[in-house]
């Protein structure tokens, strides 16, 4: 017996210490791994010190002292672990009761410093009985430990219930393993509640629970890549059947404790306790079975409730989950999960209309093969649902389909319900539900009514997503149209300068200086056209700048040289600003061409380079026709509004967008019939 106890304890200690160390070395540091390390280490230390006390009874008081401190750390470590494991940690999701419980757990370590071994328990014949008799303070201490250790079980159950179906598979074994360890501790300390003793003959039971629980946690976190963060509401954390289960469990322990008085010496008692623990673990696993839970739910509804569903609760739960979907795929996954959870189904598939072919394609599945199944809209399986919200129950009515793969899936996965999604009297899709968790459950009008209501909501949600996608596409097309308009405008300006050059070439082609200027201007225009093509992806209003130090007078002179059909004078000092030279050139070209248009290409146009405080300015003045006051006030910088015949109405809008992107501004002064002055202000850097 002592050998068995030693083997179990050492194995449990090595597993409890080795697993978290491996996880810390293998995974990134996270609160749940750190707290798991602390919780398992405290439990392993308790095992070690109790093992040493049992192996050396004469040194029991010495080893029980650190064991008491390890016991005092169990509530805070396991409660902390249960609050963060597989959860998105948010303070507002932790109830005030849990916060108070966390605060209370600090009283246990304090108690170990206030009381000595002699004031906590006594054992006149420990070597023979291995039983510690508790004093009043010790009884309160262990009852407190027992009560607090129930809270982690409640939290772990809430985490499991709050997880989605795909998340539950990853965390289920880890939660079960932690539950097994906690059940072992509860079983061990429940003796203090029943007999005011700590029976250390039951240490092997606690060791076995630690070994089994650590193994389950290790398998889950290593093999199943336990990277899950469940967003758990405070209301979900309060829903638990653990309190009832633990109450019944402790009552059963009381009866078991009385019965064990008649079983003789140590080995039969320990054996019975191990059988009881394994039975409890088996019961825990059964209770976590979705099929078993569904059968219990159906039984309770059938015998104790007037209505099968609380429609308000079901509707609120359903719409809440749908509203959390951020994209179409998440919506489809949420729909499948909610249908399966609500109606106790083990698999589902969702089909939607393909608007190009008008056939139905499988878009999302749960516990089924995705496949590329296509169902014609005139398939006989869909005929009863084409113009109505009628739910088909394939288990109680004949059916046929022209899609062989669909027929195979119906038989393979036990598809029994088909629910249509109807919009404007047209079938937009349907959901297929199969593998009922309770094969004996029958579905009737209550189920069909709820399915119809949920299907209407799904149809509207899908419509909203489809309209949102169409709107996004329309906006993209609109953006492409705006880009095209901007490109057309810039090309128009470049073509205009080339046409001016061609007109002058008729008179000055033989002039060597003109030939040199013409070749230079042609080269500049071609380079700008290339730059324009490479920057076609730049959307209006989100100009991507290539900033560098620029001499704005040099930019003005180069631009003026391109439109030399009328007198354009440039004056002022050379000033440097941080700007994109190509974008700044577009601005000057627009302003100079507008000034020439205003003077009917006669000029004169005067450009001043000025400075005011921390700003450098470019002032373009003409003596042209001016701008009407109402247009100057309301339409000057509005895109696609123009007073010029054949104009595109985006030149000045583009200028303002570019200058605003440079953290600058544009000022306008104009008197109709006398001329206009445009001033571009940019952050000044330095004089040249």
N, C-alpha and C positions, 0 to 999 in steps of 0.2 A: 504493500500500500504506500509506504514512504517513497519507494522507487518510482511508482506511477506519479505520485504527487510531484516529485523532483523533476521528472521528465516533462510533465505538462507545464510546470511553472517556468523552467528554463526555456522551453520552446516558445511559450507565450512571450517571455521577456525579449528573446532575440527577435521574434517577429515584430513586436510592438516598437522596438527601438530601430530595427533595421529598415522597416518600410518607410517611415518619415524621412530618415537620413537619405535613403535612395531617392525619394521624391524631391527632396531639397537639392540633391546633386543633379538630378535629371531635368527638373522642371524649373521654370522661372519662379522667383520668390513671390508668394501670394499670401494674403491673410489666412485663407482656409488651410493651406499646407502648413503654415507656421503654427496655427492653433491646433491642427491635427497632431503635429509633432509634440506640442506641449501636453495635450491630453493623453496621447499614448505613452509619452515618457513618464508622466505622473502615475499612470496606471501600472506601467512596467516597474517603476520604483516601488510601488506598493507591493507588487508581486515579489520583488526581490527581497525586501525587508521582512515580509511575512514568511517567505521561504527560509530565510536565515533564522528567524525566531523559532520556526517549527523544527529546524534541524538542530538548533542549540537552545533547548528549553531554558537552561540556566541563564542564558543571556537575553531572554525574552524582553525584559524591561528596557534593555539597551536598544534593541532593534525596533521595538514598538514606537519609540520616540520619533525617529525619522518616518516610520510608516504613518504615524498620526499626521505629520505635516503633508505627506503625499496625499492622504485621504482628504485633508483640508483643501487641497488644490483641485480635487476632482470636480466639484460643482462649478467653479469659475472657468476651468479649462474646457469642460464638455459643453457648458452653456454657451460660452463664446464661440466654440467651433460650430455648434448647431445654428447660430445666428448668422454665420457668414458662408457656410459651406454651400456651394452651387447657387448662391444668391447674388443679386445686384445689391450691394450694401448701401442702404439709404436709411438715414437716421429716422425719417418720418414714417418708415415702414416697421419700426420696432415699437411695440406697444409700451405704454408707461409701466405696465406690470413687469415686462421683461427687463426694463431699465432698473426698476426697483429690485428685482431678483438679482440682477448683476451686482448691484450695490451691496445686497445682503451677503453675497458669496464672500466678500472680503472679511466678513466676521469670522469665518471658519479658520483661516490662518491665524487671526488674532487670538482665537480661543486656545490654539495649541501653545501659545506663549504664556497664556494666563494660567493654564492648568498643567500640573505635572502628571506623570503616569499614575502615581498613587491616588490622586484625587479623581482620576478618570475611570479606572477599572481595577479590579483585583482578580487574581486567579490563584487560589490556594494550592491547586494540584494541576498546574498547566501541563506538566510533562505527561500526565496520564489522560486528562480530559480535553486539553487544547481548547478550552472555553474561557472567554473573558467575561466576567460579570461587570455590568455597567453601573456606575454611580449616577446620581441625578443629572449632573452636568453632561456626562458622557451620553446618557440616554437622549437628552435634548439635542446634543451635537449630531448623533447618528440619525435621529428622526429628521433633523434639518437637512442633512446630506441626502437622505432618502427622498424627501419632498422635492428638493431642488433638482435632483437627477431625473425626475419625471419631466421637467420642462424641456430638456434637450430632446426627449422622445417626441414630445408634442411638436417641437420645431422641425424635427426631421420628417415627421408625418406631413406637416404643412408644406414643406419643401417638395415632397413627393406629389402631393395633391395639386400644388400650384404649377407643376411642370407640364409642358406640352408633351404630346405622345412621343415625338422624336427625341425630346430631352430626357424623358422618363427612362428610356432604355439605357442611357448612359449613366444615370446616377442611382438607379434602383438598387443595385448590389452594394454600392458604397453606403447608401442610407440604411440598407438592411444590416450590413456589417456593423455600423455604428450602433444600430438598435440592439443587436445581439450583445455587444459589450455592455451597453447600458442596462439591458435586462439582467445580465449576469451580476452586475453591481447591485441592482435593485433586489435581486433574489438574495444576495449575500447579506445586505444590510437589513433586509426585512426581518431577519432573526432578532435584531435589536428591538424592533417594534413589537414582535410577538412574545419574546422571552426576556427582554432586557439583558440579552447576552450577545456576544459576537462569537459564533461557533466557527473556529478556524479549521475545523475538519472539512468545512465546505470550500476551502481555498481552491482545491482542484476544480470545482465547478466554475468558479470565477476565472481560473486559468484557462479552462476549455473555452469559455465564452470569449475571452480575450484572443485566444488563438484563432478561433473560427471567425470572429469579427474582423480581425486584422487581415486574415486571408481574403475575405470578401472585399474589403476596402482596397487592398492591394490589387486584386484582379480587376476591379472596376476602374481604378485610377490609372493602371498601367496598360491594360489591354483595350479598354474602351475609350481612352483619351478623354478623360472626364473634364472637358473644357466647356462647362455650362454655367450660365449666369441667369438665374430665374428672377424675373421681376415680380416679387411676392407682395400682395396687398396686405394691409393690416387685418382686414376682415378675414382673409384666408388663413392667416396665422392663428385666428381665434377658433377656427372650426377644427375640432379634433374628437376622435373617439378613443384616444389614448387614455384619457382619464378614466373612462368606463372600463377599458380593458385592464388597466393597472389595478383598479379597485377590485375587479373580479379576480385578478391574478393574486393579489395579496390575501383576499379571502380564501382562495384555494390553498395558498401557502399555510394559512392558519390551520386549515383542516389537515393538510399534509403534515404539518409539524406535530399535531396531536397524534396522528396515525404512526408517525415515525418512532414514537416512544416504545412501540411494541415490536420493532424490527431488530432488536438486538444491537450488536456492536457496530463499529465504524463503517465497514465496507458496504453492508446492505444500505445504510443511510446514504452514503455517497453515491452508490449506484442508482438508487431511486431518485436522488437529486439530479444526477446527470440525465436520466431518462426524462425527468420533468422539464429540464432545460431544453433538451432536444425537441421535446413535444411543443414547448413554447415557441422555439425557432420555426418549427414546421407550421404551427398555427399562424405565426407572423407572415411567413411566405404565402400561405393560403389566403390570408386577409388582404395581401397586396395583389392578388390575382384579379385582373379586370373581369374575367368571366365570373368568378365567385361573387364579386361585388355586384355585378349586374343581376345575378340570380337573387341575391338578398334584396336588392332594390325592387325587383319585380314582385317578389314575395310580399314585401311590406306594402307596396302599392295595391296589390291585389286584395290583401286582407285587412288593411288598416286605413287606407286613404280613399276618399270619395273620388278624387280626380288623379289621373296618372301624372300630370305635369302641373307645376306652378307656372302658368304661362308668363306672368310678369317677370319672374326670376329668370326663366329660360330666355325670354326675349332680351332682357337686359344683358345677360351673359353673352348671348349671341352677337348683339350689336356692338358690345364693348370690344369683343375680339376682332370683329370686322373693322372697326374704326382704327385699330392699332396697325393695320396693314399699310405699309408705306409704298408698296408697288403691287403690280398685278399678281406676281408669283406668290407673294406673301398673302394676298387676299385669297387665292385659290387654296393654298395650304390651310389657312384658317377656316375656310368653308368646310373642307374635308374633315378637319379635326373636330369641329363643332358638331357636324352631322353624326360622326362616329361616336363621340362622347355622349351626345344627347339620346341617341336611339340604340346605343349598345351594339355597334357594329365593329367588326374587326378589319374591314378593308373598304375602300371606296375609290371611285374613279369619276372624274368630272369631264364632260364633253361640251364643247362650244362650237357654234356655227362658224365655218370659214366663209367669209363674205365674198371671196373670189369664186369658190366652187359651189357654195351653198350646201356643202356636205358638213358633217359633224366630225371633229377631230378630238382625240383624247388629249387634254391639256395638262392635267395633273392627276396624280394617283397617291394612294396611301396603302402600303402593304400589298401592292400589286405591281406587275411589270408595266413600265411606261408604254412601250410599243409605239407604233405609228398607225394606229387603227383609224380607218375612215369609214363613216357610216353615211349612206345616202339619205337625203332628207325624206325620200319616199319609202324608206325601209319599213316593213310591216310592224316592227317592234315599236316604232315611233308614232305610228298612225293614230293610236288613241290619245296621244298627248299633243298633237299638232295644234289644236285650237282650244285646248282646255287645260286646266290645272290639275287634272286627274292624276293621282299617284297610282302607279301600277305595282301590284303585289304579284310577282312572278311565282310565288309559292302556292298561290290559290287560284290562278287563272292560266289558261293556255297561252303560249307565246311562240313566235317564230321570227327569224331574222335572216336576211340575205348576206350578212357578214359572218363568215365562218369563224374568224378569230374572236368576234364578240360572243358568239354562241359557246365557244370553247371556254372563254373567261367566265361566262355566266355559270357554267357547270363546275368549272375548276374552283372558283372562289365563292360559290354559293350565293350569287347575286339574287336578292329577293325583292328589293324595292328600287323603282325608278321614279325620280321626282323631276318634273319639267321646270324650266325657267322660261316664263312667258312674258313677253313685252309687246304691247299693242297687238294682242291676239296672234302673235307669231312665236313659234318655238325658237328660242335663242340658244338653248343648251339643256343639258339634263345631268343629273348626278345618279350614279349607280351605287347602291349600298349592299354589302354582303358580309358573310361570315358572322352572323349574329352571335354575340357572346353567350347568350342563353338560347340554346336551340329550341327550347320549348316555349319561348315567348311568342305570343301572338300579337299582331299589329292591327289596330282598329281605327275608328274615326278620330279618336283623340290624337293618335300619332299622325294621321293624315292631315288633320287640321293644322297641327304645328309645323309639319313639313311644308305645307302650302304657304304658310305665313313666312317661314324662313326662306323658301324659294323665291317669293316675291321680293324680299329684301336683297337676296343675292343677285337677282336679275337687275335691280336698280343699282346696286353697287358696281356690277360689271358694266352697266351702261355708263355710269359716271367715269369709270376708268377709261372706257373706250372714247368717250367724249373728250376727256382730258388729253388722251394721246392724240386725237385728231386736232385739238386746239394747239398742242405743242408742235405738231407737224405744220399747221397753218402758220404759226409764229415763225417757225424755221423758214418756211417758204417766203414769208413776209421779210424776214431778215435777209434772205438771199436776194429778194427783189430790191431791197434798199442798197445792199452792197453793189448790185448791178447798176443801180442808178448812180451811185457815187463813182463807180468806175467809168460809166458813160460820161459823166460830167468832167472828170479829169481828162479822159481821152478827148472830149470835145475841146477843152482848153488847149491841149497839146496840138490837136489838128488845126485849131485856129491859128496858133503861132506858126505852124508850118505853112498854112495858106498865106499868111502875111509875108513870110520869107519867099514863097513862090512868086507872089505879086512883085516884090522888089527885085527878084532875080531877072525879070524881063527887062529891067532898065539898067541893072548894075552887074550883070553876069560876067562881064569882061574885066571888072575891077578886081585886082588881086586881093585887096583888103576885104572886099565883100565876100570873095570866095573863101577866104580864111574864116571870116565870121560865120558864114553859112555852114561850112563843114563843122565848126565847133558847135553851133546851135543844133544841127542835125544829130551830132553825137550826143549832146545833152538830152535832146528829146527822146532818142532811142533808149538811152539809159533810164530815163524816167518811166518810159513805157514798160521796160523790163522790171523795174522796181514795183510798178503798179501791178503787174501780173503776179509777182511773188507775194504781194500783200493782199490778194483778193479775199483771204479768209478773215481779214480784220473787219469786225462788225462795226457799224456806225455807233458812236457813243462809247465804244470801248477800244479806242485807238491804242495800238501797241507802239510805244515810242522807242526809238533807238537814240538815246540821248548822248550828246557829245558837246564839247565847247565849240560855239559857232560865232563867227563875226557877222552880226546881222547886216552891217552895211555891205559886206561882200555878197550876201545872199540877195539883197535888194538890187545891187548892180548887175548880178548875173541874170536875175529875172527881167530887169528892165531891158537888158540887151536882147532878150528873146522877143520883145514886143516893141521894136524900135520904129514903128510906123508913124508915131507922133512924138512930139517933144516930151521927154520924161527926164526931169532933173532930179538928182539925188544930192542931198547936202547933209551935214552933220558929222559928228565924230564916229570913229569905229568903236563899237561896244561889243563885248562878248557876253553871251548868255548860254545856259545849258539847254540845248534844244535838239530836236530831230531835224537836220537840214532839209530832208526831202519833204517833211510835213510843213515846215516853215516856208519852203518854196511854193507849195500848193497855195498857202494863204496869200502870199505876195502876188502870185499869178492871178488868183481870183480877184484881188482888190485892184490890181492894175488893169485887168481886162474890163472890170466893171466901170472903172474910171474912164477908160477909152470909149466904152459904149455910151456912157453918159454925155461925152463930148462929141459923139458921132465920129470917133477916131481922129479928131482934129487936135485934141489936147488944149492947152498944156496940162500935164500932170506933174505935181511936185511931191517928192518924198523926202521927209526930214527924219533923221535919226536923232532922237532926243533922250534925255535922262531926267528923271524926277525922283529924288531920294533913292530908294532901293529898287527902282524899276527902270528898265530900258524900254523906250517906245519907238514905234514906227508909225509916222503920221503920213497918210496918203490924202492929198488934196486935189480936187478938180474943180473946174468952173463950168460944170455941166448943168443938166436939167434939174438936179436935186431929187429929193424923195418926198412923196406926198406925206403929210403929217400922220394921217390915219394908218398908212402902211408902215411908216417908221415906228409907230407905237405898237401895232398889233401883228404885223406880218413879216417884218424884215428878216428875222432869224428863224422863221417857221419853215420847216421843210416842205417842198413842193408848192410853195407860193411865190409867184414872180410877177413882175410888171413888164418883163421883156418878151416880145413875141418870139416863140420858139425856145424860150429858156426852160430849164428844168427846175429851177427854184430850190436848189440845194447848195449853191456855192457859198453863200454867207453862213448858212447853217453848218456846213462843213468847216468853215473858218472858225466859227465859235467853238465847235466841238474840239478842234485841234488845239486852239489856244487855251481852252479850259483844261484840257489834258496836260498842258504845260504849266498849270497853276497860274495862268494869266487871265486877261480880260480884254474885251473889245468895246471901245467907245465910239459913238456915232453922233455927228452933228451935221444937219442938212437943212438948207433953206430951198424950197422949191423954186426953180428958175435961176438960182444963183450958184449952186454947187454943193458938194458934200465933203466932209472930212472924216475919215476912218482912222482911229488910233488904236494900235495893238500894243498892249503893255505886257511885258514879260519880266520875271525876276532878274535883276541885274547881277552880273558876276564880276566883271572887271573891264577896264578900258584896255584897248589894244595898244 
